[in-house]
Amino acid sequence: MRDGLSLLDQAIALTDGKIAGAAVRDMLGIADRGRLFDLLEATLGGRLEEALEILADLYRLGGDPVVVLQDLMDIVHTATRLKLTPRSAEDEALPDLERTRGLALGEGLGLAELARAWQLLLKGYGEAQLTPQPLQASEMVLIRLAHASTLPPPGDLIQQLKDETPSASPPAAAGQAAGSGTVAVARPAQSISAPPTAAVQPTAVAVPAPQAAAPACGTLAITSFPALVALAGDKGEQQIAYHLEHDICLVHFSSGALVYRPLAVAPQDLNVRLQRLLKEWTGSDWRIERSEEVGDAPLGEQKEAAAAAHTHEALQHPLALAFLAQFPDARLIAHRRKADALPPASASDDALLEDGGGLSR
């Protein structure tokens, strides 16, 4: 209520006491609903120059381009509902503008066109939220939407391709080539020295037959649970890899089977997502099950414990103990195992210990 009174006082101050809806919209930076309908109709009608001018006007009046895309999505949704269920227009909560222009928009477009507009706006809305230039991103969304409005629905395109596909079979080959894997194709053959009026005789030429495409499914073998986690990261499924490494306890793993105990933060749909990905990567079905058994510690905790053990081992080295005796405030920032090959020492090498005055190996 206090916020409402503050906005009312602000509106009175800006309008000299005569408050109108347009003035309040300008004050709050809210786009005029009628202009939004104009914007959508111009875009879907292919009048791209008009649509871009309307978007620029809304932006100059303080409208957020991302919010404009969201409002266009609301309009498409309303028009689709009114087209499918005309009785929803009787809802008293629906404003007159939404009712009249939403019905008109739905009558002028098919369900396929409305669904396509919704998908393009939804994808563009997500892109505009992430870009540092939302106005330019919103303009590109309108351009895509206007271009798509000139295309026929996908169903009509498929039917058109079917109608244009020739039904006549190709001409029979002139002869059979010897051996399998070849097809005899007749083509004219003419001697270079023959006169132009000489008759052209067909000759059979053996052409290799096209080979069958290799199966698309994968045949990758996963031999261990850490290999599975690494594979998920290599495939770009970083979220799945993180859940496998930190949010589950391994109970059993074998080629084609994984049993684990989920921690509280593990997603509920991890089984389904992992089964789908493993089917895609390996070409075979996997058995993914949850269990109440304790299992091993999460792989991430095991790695942290191993790193802590290695750090403790390094700090117990006589050279490290001697260094710490001279520089008590030094701390370990990096270390290598003795078996690892060490490059020649240089100023750019990773340091072993750091004290208050600099770095020392």
C-alpha positions in Angstrom: 0.0 0.0 0.0 2.8 2.4 0.8 4.4 1.7 -2.6 1.1 2.3 -4.3 0.7 5.7 -2.5 4.2 6.7 -3.5 3.5 5.8 -7.1 0.3 7.8 -6.9 2.1 10.8 -5.6 4.7 10.6 -8.3 2.0 10.3 -11.0 0.2 13.4 -9.6 3.4 15.4 -9.6 4.2 14.4 -13.2 0.7 14.9 -14.6 -0.4 18.1 -12.8 -3.2 16.2 -11.1 -4.8 14.7 -14.2 -3.8 11.1 -14.2 -4.2 9.1 -17.4 -3.2 5.5 -18.2 -0.8 6.5 -20.9 1.1 8.9 -18.5 1.3 6.2 -15.8 2.7 3.7 -18.4 5.3 6.2 -19.5 6.2 6.9 -15.9 6.6 3.2 -15.1 8.3 2.2 -18.4 5.5 -0.2 -19.3 4.7 -0.8 -22.9 1.3 0.1 -24.3 -0.6 -3.1 -24.8 -2.1 -1.9 -28.0 1.3 -1.0 -29.4 2.4 -4.6 -28.5 -0.4 -6.0 -30.6 0.7 -3.6 -33.4 4.2 -4.8 -33.1 3.3 -8.5 -33.3 0.9 -8.0 -36.1 3.4 -6.0 -38.1 6.1 -8.7 -37.5 3.9 -11.6 -38.4 2.6 -9.7 -41.4 6.1 -9.3 -42.8 6.2 -5.5 -42.3 9.6 -5.6 -40.7 10.4 -1.9 -41.1 7.2 -0.9 -39.2 7.9 -3.5 -36.5 11.4 -2.2 -35.9 10.1 1.3 -35.6 7.5 0.3 -33.1 10.2 -1.5 -31.0 12.4 1.5 -31.2 9.6 3.8 -30.0 8.8 1.4 -27.1 12.5 1.5 -26.1 12.7 5.3 -26.2 9.7 5.4 -23.9 11.6 3.3 -21.4 10.3 -0.2 -22.4 12.7 -3.1 -21.6 13.3 -5.1 -24.9 13.3 -8.4 -22.9 10.0 -7.5 -21.3 8.6 -6.7 -24.7 9.5 -10.2 -25.9 7.8 -11.6 -22.9 4.7 -9.6 -23.5 4.6 -10.8 -27.1 4.8 -14.4 -25.8 1.8 -13.6 -23.6 -0.1 -12.3 -26.6 0.6 -15.3 -28.7 -0.5 -17.6 -25.8 -3.7 -15.6 -25.4 -4.5 -15.7 -29.1 -3.9 -19.5 -29.1 -6.2 -20.1 -26.2 -8.9 -17.9 -27.7 -8.6 -19.8 -31.0 -8.8 -23.2 -29.3 -11.4 -22.3 -26.7 -13.5 -19.4 -27.8 -15.5 -19.6 -24.5 -12.5 -18.3 -22.7 -13.2 -14.9 -24.2 -16.1 -14.7 -21.7 -13.7 -14.5 -18.8 -14.4 -11.2 -17.1 -10.8 -10.9 -16.0 -9.7 -10.7 -19.6 -9.4 -7.1 -20.7 -11.4 -5.9 -23.7 -8.3 -5.2 -25.7 -7.0 -8.7 -25.2 -10.3 -10.2 -26.1 -11.0 -8.3 -29.3 -7.5 -8.2 -30.8 -6.6 -11.6 -29.5 -9.6 -13.2 -31.2 -8.7 -11.3 -34.4 -5.1 -12.5 -34.3 -6.1 -16.1 -33.7 -8.6 -16.0 -36.5 -6.0 -14.7 -39.0 -3.3 -17.3 -38.1 -3.3 -21.1 -38.0 -2.3 -23.2 -35.0 1.0 -24.2 -36.7 1.9 -20.5 -37.3 1.0 -19.6 -33.7 3.1 -22.5 -32.3 6.0 -21.5 -34.5 5.8 -17.9 -33.3 5.8 -19.1 -29.7 8.8 -21.2 -30.2 10.8 -18.5 -31.9 9.9 -15.9 -29.2 10.7 -18.4 -26.4 14.1 -19.1 -27.8 14.8 -15.4 -28.5 13.6 -14.4 -25.0 16.3 -16.7 -23.5 19.0 -15.3 -25.8 18.0 -11.7 -25.0 18.3 -12.4 -21.3 21.9 -13.5 -21.7 23.2 -10.9 -24.1 24.7 -7.6 -23.0 22.8 -5.9 -25.9 19.1 -6.8 -25.4 17.8 -4.3 -27.9 19.9 -5.7 -30.8 19.0 -9.2 -29.7 15.3 -8.4 -29.7 15.5 -6.8 -33.1 17.1 -10.0 -34.5 14.3 -12.1 -32.9 11.7 -9.9 -34.8 13.7 -10.4 -38.0 13.7 -14.1 -37.6 10.0 -14.1 -36.7 9.1 -12.0 -39.8 11.1 -14.2 -42.1 9.6 -17.4 -40.7 6.1 -15.9 -41.2 6.6 -15.9 -44.9 7.4 -19.7 -44.9 4.6 -22.3 -45.1 4.1 -24.6 -42.1 6.4 -27.6 -41.9 3.5 -30.0 -42.7 2.8 -28.2 -45.9 6.5 -28.3 -46.8 6.6 -32.1 -46.3 3.5 -32.6 -48.4 5.0 -30.4 -51.1 8.2 -32.4 -51.2 6.2 -35.6 -51.4 4.2 -34.2 -54.3 7.3 -33.1 -56.2 9.1 -36.4 -55.8 9.1 -38.2 -59.1 7.4 -41.6 -59.0 8.8 -43.0 -62.2 11.5 -45.6 -61.7 14.9 -45.0 -63.2 15.7 -46.5 -66.6 16.9 -50.1 -66.5 20.6 -50.7 -66.9 22.0 -51.7 -70.3 23.7 -54.7 -68.9 25.0 -56.4 -65.8 28.6 -55.8 -64.8 30.7 -58.7 -63.7 31.2 -59.2 -60.0 29.3 -57.9 -57.0 29.3 -54.3 -55.8 29.0 -52.8 -59.3 26.1 -51.4 -61.3 26.1 -51.3 -65.1 25.3 -47.9 -66.5 24.8 -47.2 -70.2 26.4 -44.1 -71.6 27.3 -43.0 -75.1 30.8 -43.7 -76.4 32.3 -41.9 -79.4 35.7 -42.2 -81.0 37.7 -39.1 -81.1 38.6 -39.7 -84.7 35.1 -40.5 -85.8 33.3 -38.0 -88.0 30.6 -35.9 -86.5 27.9 -37.7 -88.4 28.9 -41.2 -87.1 26.3 -43.1 -85.1 26.9 -43.1 -81.3 26.8 -46.6 -79.8 26.0 -47.2 -76.1 28.6 -49.0 -74.1 28.2 -50.5 -70.6 30.5 -49.0 -68.0 30.9 -50.6 -64.5 30.3 -48.0 -61.7 30.9 -49.0 -58.1 27.6 -49.2 -56.2 27.2 -46.9 -53.2 28.2 -48.4 -49.9 25.7 -48.5 -47.0 26.2 -45.9 -44.4 27.8 -46.9 -41.1 25.5 -47.2 -38.1 25.1 -44.0 -36.2 25.0 -45.5 -32.7 28.1 -45.5 -30.7 30.1 -48.6 -29.7 32.2 -47.0 -27.0 33.2 -49.2 -24.1 33.4 -47.7 -20.5 35.5 -49.8 -18.2 35.4 -47.9 -14.9 33.4 -45.3 -13.1 36.1 -42.6 -13.3 36.2 -43.2 -17.0 32.5 -42.6 -17.2 32.9 -39.3 -15.3 35.7 -38.2 -17.6 33.6 -39.2 -20.7 30.7 -37.1 -19.5 33.0 -34.1 -19.3 34.5 -34.8 -22.7 31.0 -35.0 -24.2 30.1 -31.5 -22.9 27.8 -32.8 -20.1 29.5 -30.9 -17.4 26.5 -30.9 -15.1 26.1 -34.7 -15.3 29.9 -35.1 -14.7 29.6 -32.9 -11.6 26.7 -34.9 -10.1 28.5 -38.2 -10.7 31.7 -36.9 -9.1 30.2 -35.1 -6.0 26.6 -36.1 -5.4 26.5 -39.9 -5.5 28.2 -42.8 -3.7 29.2 -45.7 -6.0 27.9 -49.1 -4.9 28.6 -51.2 -8.0 29.9 -50.5 -11.5 30.4 -52.8 -14.5 30.1 -52.5 -18.2 26.4 -51.9 -18.7 25.4 -51.4 -15.1 25.7 -48.7 -12.4 24.3 -48.9 -8.9 24.7 -45.9 -6.6 23.4 -44.2 -3.4 22.3 -40.6 -4.1 23.1 -37.8 -1.7 20.4 -35.3 -0.8 21.5 -32.9 -3.5 21.5 -35.4 -6.4 18.8 -34.7 -9.0 15.8 -37.1 -9.1 16.0 -37.5 -12.9 19.7 -38.5 -12.9 18.8 -42.1 -13.8 16.8 -41.1 -16.9 19.3 -38.6 -18.1 22.2 -40.9 -17.7 20.5 -43.9 -19.4 19.7 -41.7 -22.4 23.3 -40.4 -22.7 24.9 -43.9 -22.2 22.6 -45.3 -24.9 23.7 -42.6 -27.2 27.4 -43.0 -26.4 27.8 -46.7 -26.2 24.9 -47.9 -28.4 23.6 -50.3 -25.7 21.1 -50.1 -22.8 22.5 -49.6 -19.3 21.0 -50.6 -16.0 21.1 -47.6 -13.7 19.7 -48.2 -10.2 19.5 -46.4 -6.9 20.5 -48.2 -3.7 20.3 -47.8 0.1 23.8 -49.3 0.6 26.5 -47.0 1.9 28.9 -47.5 -1.1 32.1 -45.6 -1.6 32.7 -42.0 -0.8 32.0 -39.6 -3.6 34.7 -39.5 -6.2 35.3 -35.8 -5.5 35.9 -36.5 -1.8 38.3 -39.3 -2.7 40.3 -36.9 -4.9 40.4 -34.3 -2.2 41.5 -36.9 0.4 44.3 -38.1 -2.0 45.4 -34.5 -2.6 45.5 -33.8 1.1 47.6 -37.0 1.7 50.0 -35.9 -1.0 50.3 -32.5 0.5 51.0 -33.9 3.9 53.6 -36.2 2.4 55.3 -33.3 0.7 55.4 -31.2 3.9 57.2 -34.1 5.7 60.0 -34.1 3.2 63.3 -33.0 4.9 63.9 -30.1 2.6 60.4 -28.8 3.2 60.8 -29.2 7.0 64.1 -27.3 6.8 62.6 -24.6 4.8 59.6 -24.2 7.1 62.1 -24.0 10.1 63.7 -21.0 8.5 60.4 -19.4 7.2 57.6 -20.4 9.6 55.0 -18.3 7.7 55.6 -20.1 4.4 52.9 -22.2 2.9 52.7 -24.9 0.3 51.0 -23.8 -3.0 52.1 -26.5 -5.4 54.0 -29.8 -5.5 54.9 -32.6 -7.8 55.6 -36.3 -7.2 59.2 -37.4 -7.3 58.5 -39.7 -10.2 57.2 -36.8 -12.4 59.7 -35.3 -14.8 60.7 -31.8 -13.7 61.6 -29.2 -16.3 64.7 -27.0 -15.9 64.2 -24.4 -13.1 63.3 -21.0 -14.3 61.6 -17.8 -13.0 58.3 -18.9 -14.6 58.1 -22.3 -13.0 55.5 -23.1 -10.4 56.8 -22.5 -6.9 56.8 -25.0 -4.1 56.7 -22.7 -1.1 55.8 -19.1 -0.7 57.0 -16.9 2.0 56.3 -13.3 2.8 59.0 -11.9 0.6 58.7 -14.0 -2.6 58.6 -17.5 -4.0 61.2 -20.3 -3.5 61.5 -23.7 -5.0 
